[in-house]
């Protein structure tokens, strides 16, 4: 039926299934005689076994979604993977999605592919409207495609950084709709930035006839992000949304899903990909989804949401204990931020030092963001880089509840963070005592003089 099974398969069943697909490829035929330049020959048996002898990759030279006559098994693998992934996207909340395909590139290059496809539809366009998010790959995706990003600074609402809709519309009027390739929005992001106002942006795009590409990097795991995409497509315009395989399905880095609501446009994107492609990302995600089944994936989504609530409540307690606070970012369903105001005021280098301390204590993924850092990316200078704003009010630390996170991860992280912060407080007290003694000695010397 081309759908993800409700109950996951056991490993031996999956291996049997992959073996049946592999023996449909010509390189695995017993009497095969290959005289071309690409015959699926593999020198290492270890490499062959690693890929389940599915060597031909996916697609043909002119279309990544096309069927290869001499690789029927690999072609079937590709079709099934795209069908199963489409089923899971619907399950996760975007019910009206009509088409998708797995591409063997990570999110940034997959966004570039979308922009290059739009170039043929809008030859006069040279600008991309981009509500700022301080993540290099989504910024570089526009530069690599040969377009000029028009950076829209976010507006601060409470602790949250939100989309400046008035600025978006003003830029469209200033540059002219025909000169704008698309609006490039974002759902999943690091707090205190929150997902863009997708519904409102989709309406603006529909009103001005401008395409809308959504960076949904790790949004499949969030019902809120998926709801925003569904609603945006319902009330306005969303041409394509792009998401990472590794972040949403716990597979190795190297693949993404390009999905949309217009099947012909998604096919145009797939045809823009030059040449054949590696089947590894498709193979990885198909094996994973067959192992989990829809029930297993739903359980992972449920656990992630529960862990988000747990991380939020426990991080708030820890912040209160250290005279800091958990920033109020209710519109971000995955990432949290805790202020580091006291640390920043104590010592300019303390914030980045905390990041180093956590990393050396095997805490990965937590980001510390100091105030006022400046970074240049492709000749564009960003003030306050990593904080998604020129002047965010305080330094902070990020932590996320992503799919697959366990209670043990949260507990160990909080324990190590607490220990690091206590170390800083202890050092600050010692430094204060030394300074007080020095001041007292100086006063005594003055009196003696």
N, C-alpha and C positions, 0 to 999 in steps of 0.2 A: 504493500500500500504506500510505500515511500514515506512512512511516518516513523517516529521514534517509538520503539516498543514501550509499553507501560512498565513492564518488569524487565530489569536488566538481564542480559545473557551471561552465562558463565564463560570463563576464558577459553575453554576447549571448544565451545560452540562458535565463538568469535573466530578462533584460529581456523576451524574447519571452513567457515564461511569465506575467510580471506584466501584460504588455499583454493577453494572452488573458483573464486574470482581470478586468482593468479594463473590457473591452468587454462584460462580463456585467452591469455595474452600469447602472441606468436613466439616470443622468446622462450617460452616454457613448453612449446610443442616438441615432442620427442624427435620428429623428423624434420624440424625446421632448418631451412637453408637460407641464411641471411647474407645478402650481397650489397646492402646499403650502408650508409655512414652512421645510421642510428638504429641499431638492431637489439638494443636492450642487453648488450653483453656486459657482464660484471666480473671483474678480475678476482674479487675477494668473496669467498663464500660467506664470511661474516657480514659483509655489506648486503649481500643478497638476502640473508636471513633477517637482517635488521629491517628490511623493507618488504618482508614477506614475498619476495620475488616479484613484486609489482614495480617494474623498472622503467616502464615507458613514460611515466608522468601523465599529465592530463592535458587535454586540448590538442589542437593542431597548430601549424605555424601561423594561421590567420585568425584563430579564435580559441580562447582558453576553454570555452564551453563545448566545443565541437567534439564529435565522436571520432576516435581513431580506429580505422578498420582492423589494423593488426594488433590493437590493444583493446579488445572488447571488454576484458575484465577491468582494466584501469578506467575505461570510459564509464562502465556501469558503476564503479566505485565513486567516480566524480558525480554522476547524476544522483545516485542514492544519498551521498553526503549532502549535496545542496538541498535535496528534498527533506531530509531529516532535520537539517539545521533550520530550514524554513518553518517546519512544524514546531520546533522548540522556540523560535522567535515569537510565533503566535501564542504559544503556551505562556511565554514570559510577559505578554501583555499587548503586543502590537498585532491585534487580530486581523487587521485589513491589509497587512503586507502581502504583496502578490508575488514577489520574486527576490531571490538572493543567490549569491554564489561565493564560494570560498576562494580566496586569492592567496597565493603563497608569498605574501608581503605583509609586513606589520602595518599598523594603522596609518602611520605617516605617509608611506608610499602609496597606500590604497586611496587615501584622500587625494594625493597627487593625480592618480589615475582618473578620479572623478572630475577633477578640474580640467584635465587635458581633454576629456570627452566633451565637456561643456564648451571648450574653445571652438569646436567646429559648429556649435549651435549659435555662438555669440562672438563672431570674429572681431567685432569692434571693441569688445570688452577688455579692459586691462587691470581693473581693480577688483579686489575681494574685500567685502565688509566683514570685519573680524572683531567681535567683542573679545577683549583681551583675556587670555589665559596664559600664564607663564609656564608653558611647557614647550620645549624647543621643537619637537617633531611636528606638531600641528602647525607651527609658524613656518618651519622650513618646507612643509608640504606645498605651501603657496608659492614660495620663492622658487623652489625646484621646478614647479610647473610654469614659471615665467611670468607670474602675476605680481602686482604690487599690493601688499596688504594695507588696508585702511584700518588702523587700530582704533577701536572704540573703547575708551577708558570706562571702567565699571563705576557705578555709583554706590556709595556706602549707605546702607540702610540698617541702622543698629550696628551689629557686628558683621553683617553679611555684605558681600560685594555682589551687586546685581546688575543686570543688563540695562544700559542707558538707551531706552527705546527712542527717545527724542533725538539723541545724537545719531542713532542709526538712520532715522528718517531724514534728518538734516543732511547727512553725508550723501544719501541717495539723491536728494534734490540738488545738492551742490555739484556732484559729478555727472548726474544724468543717468537714468536707469539703464539706458542702452550701453553705457560704458562700464557697467558693473557686471562682472561674471556671475557672482552669487553672493549670498550671505553665508558665512561659515560659522555656525554656532556650535556650542558644546553642552553636553549634558553632564557626564561624570567629570568631577574635578576635585581639587584639594580645597578643603575649607580654609579660610572663611568665604572663598568664592563658592557660589552655589550654581546649580544648573541655569542656563540661560532661560529667559522667558520665551519658551519655544512657541507657544500658541500665538502670542502677540507678534513675534518675528515672522511666523508662518503667514499670518494675515497681511503683514506689511509686504512680504514677498509676493503674495497673491495679488495684492492691490497694484503693485508696480511691475508685475510680470517679470520678477527676478527669481532665478533658481535658488534653492535653499539646500545646502549640504550640512548634515549634522555629524559632528564628531562624538560618537557614542562609545568611546574607547572601552570602558568597563561598565557600561550601562545596562547590559542584558540582565545582570544579576540584581538590578534594582527595579522593583515594580513601579516606583515613582518616576524614574527616568524613562521607562518604557511607556508609561501612561502619558508623559509629556509628548513623546513622539507620536503616539496614537492620536492624541487630541490635536496636535499641530497639523497632522495630515487631514484630520476631520474638518477643522475650521479654516485652514489656509493651505499653504504649499510646503511640502517637504519632498525633494526630488530623490535624495538618497541619504541613508545613514550608515555609518561605518563603525565596526566594533572589532576588538581584538579577540583572537581565539584563546591566547594564553590567559588573559585576565578573566575571561568569562567561563572558560571550560577546563581550566587547569591542565593545559597541554604545553609542550615546549613553544618558545617564542618562534615566530616565523610566519604566522598566518593571520588573516582577517576575514571578516564577512562584509560584503557590500550588499545592502538590501534597499528595497524601495517599494513604491506603490504603483509604479508604471513599469510593466514588464518589458516594454520595448526599450525604455531608457536604460534599464539595468543590463539588458542584452547588448546595448551600444557600448556600455562601459566594459563588459567582458570582451567584446571584439576589439577594443582599443589596446588590450594587453598584447604586446608583440611576442609571438612565438608560443611554444609549449611551456609547461610549468611543472614544478615539482609536485608530486602527489602526496608528499609527506604530511603537510598540514591537514589535507583532506582525510588521509588515513588516520592520523592521530585523533581528530575530532570524532570521526565515525566510530572508531574503537571505543572512545570514551563514552559517547552517548549510548552505544549498544550495551556497554557495561553498566551504566547508571540506569537507563530507562527513564521514562518521564517521572516515575515515582521517586527515583533516586535523585534526579536533578531538582525536583520540587523540594525534597527534603533539604538539599544543600542551600537552596534559596531561603527556606524557612529558618534554618540554623544561622545563616548569615545575618538575617534581620534580627533574630534574638540576640546574637552576639553584639550587634550594633547597640542595642539598648543596654546591654550589660557593660560594654566598654564605655558608653556615654555616662552611665551612672557612677561607675567606679573611677573614671578619670575626673569627674566632677568632685568626688570626695578627695582625691589626691590633690587636685588643684586648690581646694579650700584649705587643706592642711598646710600648704606652702604659700598661703596668702596670694594665690593666683586664681584665675577663674577659667572655667570651660566657656569658650566663646559661644554665643547663642546663634547657631546656624541651623534653624529647623528645616530649611529648604534643601539642605545637603543630606542625602540618605545614606552615604557611604563613609565620608571623611569627617573627622572632628579636629578641632584646634583648641589648644590650651595656651593661654597667655604666658609669656616669660618676661613680664614687665620688670619684676624685681631683679631678676637675673641680669637683664639688660642694663638696668640703672646701676648695678653694682660694678660691672666690669664690661667694657666694650666687646671683649673677645669671649666673654663667658658663654654667650648663646651658641656660637659655632663650636666652642669647646665641649659643650653639652652633647652636641651631635656626634663629635668624635668619641666621647666617652661611651655613648650608647652603642655606637658601631663596634667598638672594641669589646664591648660586653655582649656581642652577638645579637643585638637588636637591629633587625633590618627593616627598612620601609618607613621608619619614623623620620620625618624631615623637620629640621629646625630652621626657622626663617628669621634672620636678623632684620633690623630696620635699615633702610637706606642703601642696600647693596645695588650696585649698578653693573649691568652686563650688556655687552653688544653681541647681537645675533644677526649674522648676515648684513652688517652695516646699519642695523637698527639698534638704537640704544634704549634700553629699558631701565628706568629708575625704579628702585624697589623691587628688583627682579625676584621672582618666586612668590611674592606676596600678591600678585595680580593687580597691584595698584602703585601709584607713585609714592604715596605717603600713608601707608596703613598705620593706624595709631599705636600698635605695639608689636614687639617680637612675639613669636609663638612657635608651638610645636604641633606637628600633624601626626595623627594616627588614623588608620582606616580599618573598617571591618569589611574585608573583602571575602568573596566566596572561598570556602575551605578553612577559614580561620576557626580555631578551637579555643575553648575556655582557658586551656593551659597557656596558649599564646598570650592572651590578654593578661592573665595573672602574673606570668613571668615578666612581661613588659612593664607592668605597673610596679612590680617589686624592684626591678632594676632602675626604672626612672626615679622612683622614690629615693633609692639609695644615692643616686647621682645628685639629686637636688639637695639632699641632706649634706653631702660632701661640700657642695658650694656654700651652703648656709654656715657650715662649720668653719670653712676657710674665711668667709666674710666676717664672722665674729672674731676670729683670731686677728685678722687684719685690722679690724676696728679697735681691738684691745691694744695692739702694737702702736697704732696711731695715737690712741689716748695717752699711753705711757710716754711716747715721744713728745706730745704736746705738754704733758705735765713736767717732764724733764726740762723742756725749753723754758717753761714759766719759772721753774725753780732757779735756773741759771740767770734769768733776767733779774729776779729778786735779789740774788746774791750780788750781781753786778751793781 
